[in-house]
Amino acid sequence: MQKLYMGIDVGSTTVKAVVRNAEGEILFSQYKRHFSDILATVRELFEETRGVIGDNPVSAAITGSGGLLISEILGIGFVQEVIATKTAVSRLYPEADVVIELGGEDAKILYLSNGLEQRMNGTCAGGTGSFIDQMAILLKTDAKGLDSLAEKHKVIYPIAARCGVFAKSDIQPLLNEGATKEDIAASVLQAVVTQTISGLAQGRPIRGNILFLGGPLHYLPQLRIRFEETLKEKAKSFSAPENGQLFVALGASYMTDKKEYTIEEILSRLSENKKAKHQITRMEPLFSDDEEYESFKKRHAGHSAERFDIKEAEGELFLGLDIGSTTLKAVLCDKDGRICYSHYAKNDGSPLMLAIDILKSIYSQLPEKAFIANAAATGYGEQLCKAAFSVPEGEIETIAHYRAASFFVPDVDFIIDIGGQDMKCMKLKNGVIESIMLNEACSSGCGSFIHTFAESLGLTAPEFAKAALSAKNPVDLGTRCTVFMNSRVKQAQKEGAQVGDISAGLSYSVVRNALYKVIKLRDTSLLGRNIVVQGGTFYNDAVLRCFELVSGRQVIRPDIAGIMGAFGAALIARDRYSGKPCGIISAEELEHFSFDNKLTRCSGCQNKCRLTITRFDDGRRFVSGNRCEKGAGIAETAEKLPNMYEYKYKRLFDYTPLSPDKAARGVIGIPRVLNMYENYPLWFTFLTRLGFSVQLSARSSHAIYEKGIESIPSESACYPAKLAHGHIMDLIEKEIMTIFYPCVSYEIKEYEKAGNHFNCPMVISYPQVI
């Protein structure tokens, strides 16, 4: 019998197996998705292996993020996956300098030259195989179909890869605005590349011979092409092994111990062992009994908005529109704040179409004695709504939400709003917003995730929420990325968790994410005494109950929690009513209202902003995506005011340096970054007087950012600091060998009684980082 070696790689979404002989010839290999049923998939693989090698004993080793438990069950040695990868690469591709490996939920960069080092994603699975799967579903295809679409692309759009929920927000409007699926597919793959390089390289450049490993990079050629296009100027070569999806398992086969096992023996151990039944911990139920739940409902029923029938309305009415990231909310109220009409619906990426339907519905029900006296808009689509329907008033959503909360609780001192993709927390003191906290790069646990998961189970969001209230054993799903959470949900299902247990666990996760990741709470006393919770997510009684359990506080949830922004906007319209007609679009004008969208690029400056131009039937147009008035097409007037920013910029940087051939001390470079926007005149004059020819880096742009992207050591650094890397690279590319970038701890004391005159910590320390 020949000596056989087996490697098993149990990953986050797949299981891979390789059997080879002593000469390295692969006799059996398999790559399978496990759909969180790891034990059953491993069993299938061993049964398939037996069909090939029969009773021939094998030496085996197990690796992978999910392999440790299987290793314990089978009594087979476990090897760390990075070591397994390095072992295989060292034997088969010894010339490789950098390995880029993408898996289902993992992304790794392994540096092999000039010191071994590994970079791996931690709390976020954006830019991994599961992220690609999610985006493919959005385009109504699979990962392979996404790759086929990308092959025919013409344009690359910027798409967020940091969070799957945010990426959907970028993609849905592009689809609605006519962007092709081919372009979006390629943009998704480019987003994966950007996320991998910016998120993992973090200070160490990717150079030399680059090896691509892992399922996504093996099965998606267009993903490899996007990596090659991005890295081609700095890499020496690119390689993708024929069996790149199996490489980690192959590495494990080179690290087996001397023990040998028959496949029959392994299958027997798999059948006998029950260790893998309880990987997900359980939590306390939301209510101990029905009586406690009834008391909870009775308490929250006391905070209701007064309503009346729109057919009974007379005189002045006030309309509020809240155009959010995933939904559109509308409220029509009278001068006393009584609501006669409300609407809450998903906008499906086209808020104008939904707004038209809402306005038509209002006008069709409005009695002759009533009229819309004033209207206000808030939310993401505030400006678009104002332009389209001649809505006279607008307000930022934080103020609109505060106005609504104070209507119910005049002395409110803390507001938390959890919407479809956003989480906002406001701390108030004496009627003034003292601080605002928002979710930034992660949308884990927001309403959109819960809604999508409910739909995947064939349930509505209310049905899914109701199941949580009677759950006996809620599962602990953590507070991490929604991709990771999805895997834990699948694992819990395999362990017998009911829908209610999962729903309750998700409710706990939403709240813990809000309190511990967004607010970064350390002490519940900091929440305040009069807490108002709002946002569509709080319609879910399970989320509300979990908030009270985790925070240890009783809170106030108005019965219109999901439309508080619209209600606040309606109240603002009432408060600002001057007694004159507001000029909002009439019912007759609405019948003939139409619009169309066009995507283009602004050529007004080097930013090249991607514009969405909405044209209305009367010739008006609205431009979004622009960063200045040039993109909006605003005509310059004869009485144009001076552009003080332009003046300041030129006054700062338009100094004429010494000619290099007249500079006794040579050329010195200064990066156009951070505190140089205040101190450049000093340093230019000082260095010029010393006899240097002072050369500046180019003006900041996305191209400058991309020059330094792989040397950025931290994701948490502010964008101006990240730009510094590109400016240094720009000077280096200009062959400027001496760069002046000093650490400056103190600035000029701005006024006599100032407590200190320290510079920003980033300004003080970033030259050392560079």
Salt bridges, closest charged atoms under 4 A:
ASP9 OD2 - LYS16 NZ 3.36
GLU44 OE1 - LYS32 NZ 2.95
GLU48 OE2 - LYS32 NZ 2.60
GLU81 OE1 - LYS108 NZ 3.03
GLU101 OE2 - LYS108 NZ 3.70
GLU117 OE2 - ARG119 NH2 2.59
GLU117 OE1 - ARG204 NH1 2.82
ASP133 OD2 - ARG33 NH2 3.01
GLU229 OE1 - LYS232 NZ 3.18
GLU260 OE2 - LYS3 NZ 2.76
GLU264 OE1 - ARG50 NH1 2.56
GLU265 OE2 - ARG269 NH2 2.85
GLU292 OE2 - ARG545 NH2 2.72
GLU294 OE2 - LYS297 NZ 3.48
ASP322 OD2 - LYS329 NZ 3.79
ASP334 OD2 - ARG338 NE 2.81
GLU393 OE1 - ARG576 NH1 3.30
GLU395 OE1 - ARG576 NH2 2.44
GLU397 OE1 - LYS424 NZ 3.27
ASP417 OD2 - HIS401 ND1 3.51
ASP417 OD1 - LYS424 NZ 3.66
GLU455 OE2 - HIS451 NE2 3.05
ASP476 OD1 - ARG512 NH1 3.09
ASP501 OD2 - ARG282 NH1 3.90
ASP541 OD1 - ARG557 NH1 2.73
GLU548 OE1 - ARG299 NH2 2.93
GLU548 OE2 - HIS300 NE2 3.13
ASP575 OD2 - ARG403 NE 2.89
ASP575 OD1 - ARG574 NH2 3.35
ASP618 OD2 - ARG620 NE 2.66
GLU636 OE2 - LYS640 NZ 3.55
GLU646 OE2 - LYS650 NZ 3.24
GLU706 OE2 - HIS702 NE2 3.25
GLU710 OE2 - ARG207 NH1 2.32
GLU710 OE2 - LYS234 NZ 3.86
GLU715 OE2 - ARG162 NH1 3.59
ASP730 OD1 - LYS707 NZ 2.94
ASP730 OD2 - LYS734 NZ 3.12
GLU733 OE1 - LYS707 NZ 3.06
